[in-house]
Amino acid sequence: MSDRSDLKSSFNRAINGRVEELERIARDILDHPESGFREVRTAKLVADWFSENGLALQTGVAKTGVVGTYDTGRPGPHIAVMGELDSLIVPGHYHADPDSGAAHACGHHAQIGAMLTVATGLLDESVKKGLSGRVSFMATPAEEYIELEYRESLRENGELEFFGGKQEFIRLGHFDDVDIAMLTHTGSETVGTFGVGGSNNGMIGKTVQYIGKAAHAGGSPHLGVNALNAAQIGLAAIHAQRETFRDADTVRVHPIITRGGDAVNSVPADVRIETYVRASNVPAILGASEKIDRALRAGALATGATVRIQTAPGYLPARYDLRLVDLYRHNAASLIGDDNIIELHHGTGCTDVGDVSQIVSTIQPTANATSGNGHGVDYLVEDYELAVIKAGKAMGLTVIDLLVESGAKGAQIADSFNAPMTVTEYITRMRGFRSDTTFKD
């Protein structure tokens, strides 16, 4: 059996010989952003790399997802190393697509680079012979929960059920036998560090349609029913709820109007809104959701409009396994020093990694290698060595610890993980969030 330190040295050397290639792939994805369930080019780039490097390949998973399987040929734990394919839509970002406005103002391109870095090191034959078990490299679509009307159209066409890529991976059975999962996100909390631990809000998504009655806005507005006024009253009523949210629940509600009417000289008859309802726990999400629905109905009641409220399952709160965090921390520190490992706190943003964390032992550390504001026009990865190469090495070294000695450590962590729910319970819970109600005075 190979010595663990020798395996890790071989792993690092294999990566060091391909740094330029791995960083180039991440930058290529940055320059060709695609939003969720549209990541055709990005998925092909990853699939081609998996195939060229000898991984067993699955494509078209959850529409655009890709899985590459690394099998040692010996029984042991099954680990998922994940990266996200999709971008946001941030027109004005330096790397935005001029037509779609898609931009990696989230750092997902670096995640894919880090995932491929892990694969590069593990594929070294001298590393592989010392490990037991399997690793699934999962390039997942649609982590950014956007374009809800588009995703609803995919659901209606039977192309998907849930709006998040990892949710669909879970539904399709790709996590049924996974024991441990990990992904490294980019961040900017303290530049030059890795962040570990923490937690994240969960959320549900809502699409809202106010239906009024069109009429001439100048000549006969009294004959119309103004759906935009109904929406404005609904939004004001949402704001009136904010002081009722408990600070400990970290509730966030942030609606946008996606359609405000059809013509300036016609009373708006079709106005649409998208919003999230986020919180740190499911009861708070459900309680806030009820208040938001009540506020939205108020707009219809006040104006005589009709409102349709569709609620879709979003993401569950993320809870990361502290034993896995500690193992990762040791390996990350070996690369950048103990003083450069920082503790993360609760984050009020959401991620579908949270869904994975509800069923298997999971971590999502951050590589703090960026400048600007996350999801903003100025968000850029500045340090690709940290965000791609060292991020991948830290995960890969952790994978080695989990799979050496017949996978003893991985089995120990997996067996002692007290999952909040089974896959079946998860799917039932998520389906329970969905509703479609219409209210008319």
C-alpha positions as CSV (number, residue, x, y, z in Angstrom):
1,M,0.0,0.0,0.0
2,S,1.4,3.4,-1.0
3,D,2.3,5.8,1.8
4,R,-0.3,8.6,2.2
5,S,2.3,11.4,2.0
6,D,3.7,9.8,-1.2
7,L,0.2,9.7,-2.7
8,K,-0.3,13.4,-1.9
9,S,3.1,14.3,-3.4
10,S,2.2,12.5,-6.6
11,F,-1.2,14.1,-6.7
12,N,0.3,17.6,-6.4
13,R,3.0,16.9,-9.0
14,A,0.4,15.7,-11.5
15,I,-1.4,19.0,-11.2
16,N,1.7,21.1,-11.3
17,G,2.4,19.8,-14.8
18,R,-1.0,21.0,-16.1
19,V,-1.6,24.3,-14.3
20,E,-1.7,26.4,-17.5
21,E,-4.3,24.0,-19.1
22,L,-6.6,24.1,-16.0
23,E,-6.5,27.8,-15.7
24,R,-7.1,28.3,-19.4
25,I,-10.3,26.1,-19.3
26,A,-11.6,28.3,-16.4
27,R,-10.9,31.5,-18.3
28,D,-12.5,30.0,-21.5
29,I,-15.7,29.4,-19.5
30,L,-15.5,32.9,-18.1
31,D,-15.5,34.3,-21.7
32,H,-18.4,32.2,-22.9
33,P,-21.0,32.4,-20.1
34,E,-24.4,30.6,-20.3
35,S,-27.2,30.8,-17.9
36,G,-29.0,27.8,-16.2
37,F,-30.2,24.9,-18.4
38,R,-28.7,26.7,-21.4
39,E,-25.0,25.7,-20.7
40,V,-24.5,23.8,-24.0
41,R,-21.1,25.0,-24.9
42,T,-19.8,24.8,-21.3
43,A,-21.2,21.2,-20.9
44,K,-19.5,20.1,-24.1
45,L,-16.2,21.6,-23.0
46,V,-16.3,19.6,-19.7
47,A,-17.6,16.4,-21.4
48,D,-14.8,16.5,-23.9
49,W,-12.2,16.9,-21.2
50,F,-13.7,14.0,-19.2
51,S,-13.7,11.8,-22.3
52,E,-10.1,12.7,-23.3
53,N,-8.9,12.0,-19.8
54,G,-10.5,8.5,-19.6
55,L,-13.4,9.1,-17.3
56,A,-16.6,7.2,-17.8
57,L,-18.9,9.8,-19.2
58,Q,-22.6,10.7,-18.9
59,T,-24.1,13.7,-20.6
60,G,-27.5,15.4,-20.8
61,V,-28.1,14.8,-17.0
62,A,-30.7,17.3,-15.9
63,K,-30.8,18.7,-19.4
64,T,-27.2,20.0,-19.6
65,G,-25.3,18.3,-16.7
66,V,-22.2,16.1,-17.1
67,V,-20.8,13.4,-14.9
68,G,-17.4,11.8,-15.2
69,T,-16.7,8.8,-13.1
70,Y,-13.4,7.8,-11.6
71,D,-13.4,4.2,-10.3
72,T,-10.4,2.7,-8.5
73,G,-11.7,-0.8,-9.1
74,R,-11.8,-1.5,-5.3
75,P,-14.8,-1.2,-3.0
76,G,-15.0,1.9,-0.9
77,P,-16.9,5.2,-0.4
78,H,-18.4,7.1,-3.3
79,I,-17.5,10.8,-3.3
80,A,-19.1,13.6,-5.4
81,V,-16.8,16.5,-6.4
82,M,-19.0,19.2,-7.9
83,G,-18.7,22.3,-10.0
84,E,-21.4,24.5,-11.5
85,L,-21.8,25.2,-15.2
86,D,-24.1,28.2,-15.2
87,S,-23.6,32.0,-15.1
88,L,-25.8,34.8,-13.9
89,I,-27.3,37.5,-16.1
90,V,-25.4,40.7,-15.3
91,P,-25.4,43.1,-18.3
92,G,-22.5,45.5,-17.9
93,H,-20.1,43.0,-16.4
94,Y,-16.7,43.1,-18.1
95,H,-17.1,39.5,-19.3
96,A,-20.9,39.6,-20.1
97,D,-22.2,38.1,-23.3
98,P,-23.2,41.1,-25.4
99,D,-26.5,39.4,-26.5
100,S,-27.8,37.6,-23.5
101,G,-26.1,39.6,-20.7
102,A,-24.9,36.3,-19.2
103,A,-21.8,36.7,-17.0
104,H,-19.9,34.7,-14.5
105,A,-20.4,37.3,-11.7
106,C,-20.5,34.3,-9.4
107,G,-17.2,32.5,-10.0
108,H,-18.7,29.3,-11.3
109,H,-16.1,29.1,-14.0
110,A,-13.4,28.7,-11.3
111,Q,-15.4,25.9,-9.7
112,I,-15.3,23.9,-12.9
113,G,-11.5,24.5,-13.0
114,A,-11.1,23.4,-9.4
115,M,-13.2,20.2,-10.1
116,L,-11.0,19.4,-13.1
117,T,-7.9,20.0,-11.0
118,V,-9.1,17.3,-8.5
119,A,-9.6,14.9,-11.4
120,T,-6.2,15.7,-12.9
121,G,-4.4,14.7,-9.7
122,L,-6.4,11.6,-8.9
123,L,-6.0,10.3,-12.5
124,D,-2.3,9.8,-11.9
125,E,-1.7,6.1,-11.8
126,S,0.5,6.2,-8.8
127,V,-2.3,7.9,-6.9
128,K,-5.1,5.7,-8.1
129,K,-3.4,2.5,-7.0
130,G,-3.4,3.6,-3.4
131,L,-7.1,4.5,-3.2
132,S,-10.4,2.6,-2.9
133,G,-13.9,3.6,-4.0
134,R,-15.3,6.0,-6.6
135,V,-15.4,9.7,-7.3
136,S,-18.1,11.2,-9.5
137,F,-17.2,14.6,-11.0
138,M,-20.5,16.3,-11.3
139,A,-20.7,19.4,-13.5
140,T,-24.2,20.6,-12.5
141,P,-26.4,23.1,-14.3
142,A,-28.5,26.0,-13.1
143,E,-27.4,26.8,-9.5
144,E,-28.4,30.4,-10.0
145,Y,-32.2,30.4,-9.4
146,I,-33.1,32.8,-12.2
147,E,-35.4,33.0,-15.3
148,L,-38.2,31.3,-13.4
149,E,-40.7,31.6,-16.3
150,Y,-38.3,29.9,-18.6
151,R,-37.7,27.1,-16.1
152,E,-41.5,26.8,-15.5
153,S,-41.8,26.3,-19.3
154,L,-39.2,23.5,-19.1
155,R,-41.2,21.9,-16.3
156,E,-44.5,22.1,-18.2
157,N,-42.8,20.4,-21.2
158,G,-41.6,17.6,-18.9
159,E,-37.9,18.4,-19.3
160,L,-37.4,18.8,-15.6
161,E,-39.3,19.0,-12.3
162,F,-37.1,21.2,-10.1
163,F,-35.5,24.4,-11.0
164,G,-32.0,23.7,-9.6
165,G,-29.4,21.5,-11.2
166,K,-28.4,19.5,-8.0
167,Q,-32.1,19.1,-7.2
168,E,-32.6,17.4,-10.5
169,F,-29.4,15.3,-10.0
170,I,-30.9,14.1,-6.7
171,R,-34.3,13.4,-8.3
172,L,-32.7,11.4,-11.1
173,G,-30.8,9.2,-8.6
174,H,-27.3,10.5,-9.0
175,F,-26.9,10.9,-5.2
176,D,-28.6,7.6,-4.3
177,D,-25.3,5.9,-3.4
178,V,-23.1,9.0,-2.8
179,D,-21.5,9.1,0.6
180,I,-19.7,12.5,0.7
181,A,-20.0,15.6,-1.4
182,M,-17.9,18.7,-1.8
183,L,-17.6,21.9,-3.9
184,T,-15.4,25.0,-3.5
185,H,-17.1,28.4,-4.2
186,T,-15.2,31.6,-4.8
187,G,-15.5,34.5,-2.3
188,S,-13.9,37.7,-1.2
189,E,-14.3,37.7,2.6
190,T,-10.6,37.9,3.4
191,V,-8.5,37.8,0.2
192,G,-5.9,35.0,0.0
193,T,-7.7,32.7,2.4
194,F,-9.9,29.6,2.4
195,G,-13.2,29.9,4.3
196,V,-14.5,26.8,6.1
197,G,-17.7,25.9,7.9
198,G,-20.6,28.3,8.0
199,S,-24.2,27.7,6.8
200,N,-26.7,29.2,4.3
201,N,-30.3,30.2,4.0
202,G,-32.8,28.2,2.1
203,M,-35.5,29.7,-0.1
204,I,-38.6,29.2,-2.3
205,G,-39.3,31.0,-5.5
206,K,-42.5,32.8,-6.6
207,T,-43.8,33.9,-9.9
208,V,-46.7,36.3,-9.7
209,Q,-49.1,37.5,-12.4
210,Y,-51.5,40.4,-11.9
211,I,-54.3,40.4,-14.5
212,G,-56.3,43.5,-15.0
213,K,-58.3,45.0,-17.9
214,A,-56.8,47.0,-20.7
215,A,-58.3,50.4,-21.6
216,H,-57.2,53.7,-23.1
217,A,-54.9,55.2,-20.5
218,G,-55.7,58.7,-21.4
219,G,-59.3,58.5,-22.8
220,S,-61.0,55.9,-20.6
221,P,-58.8,54.7,-17.8
222,H,-62.0,54.3,-15.7
223,L,-62.9,51.4,-17.9
224,G,-59.7,49.5,-17.1
225,V,-58.3,47.6,-14.1
226,N,-54.7,48.6,-13.6
227,A,-52.6,45.5,-12.9
228,L,-49.5,47.7,-12.3
229,N,-51.3,49.5,-9.5
230,A,-52.3,46.2,-8.0
231,A,-48.6,45.1,-8.2
232,Q,-47.4,48.3,-6.5
233,I,-49.9,47.8,-3.7
234,G,-48.8,44.2,-3.3
235,L,-45.1,45.3,-3.1
236,A,-45.9,48.0,-0.5
237,A,-47.7,45.4,1.5
238,I,-44.7,43.1,1.4
239,H,-42.6,46.0,2.7
240,A,-45.1,46.4,5.6
241,Q,-44.3,42.8,6.7
242,R,-40.5,43.3,7.1
243,E,-40.6,44.3,10.8
244,T,-42.5,41.1,11.6
245,F,-39.6,38.9,10.5
246,R,-37.4,37.7,13.4
247,D,-33.7,38.6,13.1
248,A,-32.7,35.1,14.0
249,D,-34.5,33.7,11.0
250,T,-32.5,35.9,8.5
251,V,-35.5,36.4,6.3
252,R,-34.9,38.0,2.9
253,V,-37.6,38.9,0.4
254,H,-36.5,40.9,-2.8
255,P,-39.1,41.0,-5.6
256,I,-38.6,42.4,-9.1
257,I,-41.1,43.4,-11.7
258,T,-40.3,41.4,-14.9
259,R,-43.2,42.8,-16.9
260,G,-44.8,46.2,-16.2
261,G,-47.4,46.5,-19.0
262,D,-47.5,46.4,-22.8
263,A,-47.9,50.0,-23.9
264,V,-47.7,53.4,-22.2
265,N,-51.1,54.5,-23.6
266,S,-52.9,51.4,-22.4
267,V,-53.9,50.6,-18.8
268,P,-51.5,47.7,-17.8
269,A,-53.4,44.4,-17.9
270,D,-50.6,41.9,-17.4
271,V,-47.9,42.6,-14.8
272,R,-45.5,40.0,-13.5
273,I,-43.2,39.7,-10.6
274,E,-40.5,37.2,-9.5
275,T,-39.3,37.0,-5.9
276,Y,-37.5,34.7,-3.4
277,V,-38.5,34.1,0.2
278,R,-35.3,33.2,2.0
279,A,-34.7,32.2,5.6
280,S,-32.4,30.1,7.8
281,N,-34.9,27.4,8.5
282,V,-38.0,25.8,6.8
283,P,-40.6,26.9,9.3
284,A,-39.5,30.5,8.8
285,I,-39.6,30.1,5.0
286,L,-43.1,28.8,5.2
287,G,-44.3,31.5,7.7
288,A,-42.8,34.3,5.6
289,S,-44.3,32.8,2.4
290,E,-47.8,32.9,3.9
291,K,-47.3,36.6,4.7
292,I,-46.0,37.4,1.2
293,D,-49.0,35.6,-0.4
294,R,-51.4,37.6,1.8
295,A,-49.6,40.9,0.8
296,L,-49.8,40.0,-2.9
297,R,-53.5,39.3,-2.6
298,A,-54.0,42.7,-1.0
299,G,-53.0,44.3,-4.3
300,A,-55.7,42.4,-6.2
301,L,-58.3,43.1,-3.5
302,A,-57.6,46.8,-3.6
303,T,-57.9,47.2,-7.4
304,G,-60.2,44.5,-8.5
305,A,-57.5,42.7,-10.4
306,T,-56.8,39.0,-10.4
307,V,-53.5,37.6,-9.0
308,R,-52.0,34.2,-9.8
309,I,-49.2,33.1,-7.3
310,Q,-47.1,30.2,-8.3
311,T,-44.7,28.9,-5.6
312,A,-41.9,26.6,-6.7
313,P,-39.5,24.6,-4.4
314,G,-36.2,26.5,-4.1
315,Y,-33.2,25.4,-2.0
316,L,-33.0,23.9,1.5
317,P,-30.8,25.5,4.1
318,A,-27.2,24.4,4.0
319,R,-25.6,22.6,7.0
320,Y,-22.0,21.5,6.5
321,D,-20.5,18.4,8.3
322,L,-18.0,19.6,10.8
323,R,-16.0,16.4,10.8
324,L,-15.5,16.8,7.1
325,V,-14.7,20.5,7.5
326,D,-11.9,19.6,10.0
327,L,-10.4,17.1,7.5
328,Y,-10.5,19.6,4.7
329,R,-9.1,22.4,7.0
330,H,-6.0,20.3,7.6
331,N,-5.3,19.9,3.9
332,A,-6.1,23.5,3.0
333,A,-3.7,24.7,5.7
334,S,-1.0,22.5,4.2
335,L,-1.2,24.6,1.1
336,I,-1.6,28.2,2.4
337,G,-0.9,28.0,6.2
338,D,-3.1,27.7,9.3
339,D,-3.4,31.5,9.6
340,N,-5.0,31.7,6.2
341,I,-7.9,29.4,7.1
342,I,-10.9,31.4,8.3
343,E,-14.2,30.5,9.8
344,L,-17.3,31.3,7.8
345,H,-20.5,32.5,9.5
346,H,-24.1,32.0,8.4
347,G,-24.7,33.3,4.9
348,T,-28.1,34.7,3.9
349,G,-27.6,33.7,0.3
350,C,-28.8,30.3,-0.9
351,T,-27.3,27.4,-2.8
352,D,-28.5,24.0,-4.1
353,V,-25.5,22.6,-2.3
354,G,-27.8,23.0,0.7
355,D,-30.1,20.4,-0.8
356,V,-27.2,18.0,-1.1
357,S,-26.2,18.7,2.5
358,Q,-29.6,17.5,3.7
359,I,-28.9,14.0,2.4
360,V,-25.1,13.3,2.5
361,S,-22.1,14.6,4.4
362,T,-21.2,17.8,2.6
363,I,-18.8,20.8,2.6
364,Q,-18.6,24.0,0.6
365,P,-15.5,25.9,1.5
366,T,-14.7,29.2,-0.2
367,A,-11.6,30.3,-2.1
368,N,-11.3,34.0,-1.3
369,A,-9.7,35.0,-4.5
370,T,-12.0,37.7,-5.9
371,S,-12.6,41.4,-6.1
372,G,-15.9,43.3,-6.3
373,N,-19.3,42.4,-5.1
374,G,-20.8,39.0,-5.7
375,H,-23.4,39.0,-8.4
376,G,-22.3,42.5,-9.3
377,V,-20.8,44.0,-12.5
378,D,-17.4,44.3,-10.8
379,Y,-17.1,40.7,-9.5
380,L,-13.8,39.2,-10.8
381,V,-11.6,36.2,-9.9
382,E,-8.2,37.8,-9.4
383,D,-6.1,34.8,-8.2
384,Y,-6.6,31.8,-10.4
385,E,-3.9,29.9,-8.6
386,L,-6.0,30.0,-5.4
387,A,-9.4,29.7,-7.0
388,V,-8.6,26.9,-9.3
389,I,-5.3,25.2,-8.5
390,K,-5.1,25.4,-4.7
391,A,-8.9,25.0,-4.4
392,G,-8.7,21.8,-6.4
393,K,-5.7,20.6,-4.5
394,A,-7.3,21.1,-1.1
395,M,-10.3,19.1,-2.2
396,G,-8.3,16.4,-3.8
397,L,-6.0,16.0,-0.8
398,T,-9.1,15.6,1.3
399,V,-10.4,12.9,-1.1
400,I,-7.2,11.0,-0.7
401,D,-7.6,11.0,3.1
402,L,-11.1,9.7,2.6
403,L,-10.2,6.9,0.2
404,V,-6.8,5.6,1.5
405,E,-6.6,2.5,3.7
406,S,-9.6,0.9,2.0
407,G,-11.6,4.1,2.4
408,A,-11.7,3.8,6.2
409,K,-12.0,7.5,6.9
410,G,-14.6,8.1,4.3
411,A,-16.7,5.2,5.6
412,Q,-16.4,6.5,9.1
413,I,-17.6,10.0,8.2
414,A,-20.4,8.7,6.0
415,D,-21.6,6.1,8.5
416,S,-21.8,8.6,11.3
417,F,-23.5,11.3,9.3
418,N,-27.0,11.8,10.7
419,A,-28.8,12.8,7.5
420,P,-31.8,15.1,8.1
421,M,-33.7,13.2,5.4
422,T,-33.5,10.4,3.0
423,V,-33.6,11.0,-0.8
424,T,-37.2,9.9,-0.9
425,E,-38.2,12.2,2.0
426,Y,-36.3,15.0,0.3
427,I,-38.2,14.7,-2.9
428,T,-41.5,14.5,-1.0
429,R,-40.6,17.6,1.0
430,M,-39.6,19.6,-2.1
431,R,-42.8,18.6,-4.0
432,G,-44.7,19.8,-1.0
433,F,-43.5,23.4,-1.5
434,R,-45.2,23.7,-4.9
435,S,-48.5,25.5,-5.2
436,D,-50.5,27.5,-7.8
437,T,-53.3,29.6,-6.6
438,T,-55.4,32.4,-8.2
439,F,-57.2,35.0,-6.2
440,K,-59.9,37.3,-7.5
441,D,-62.0,39.7,-5.6
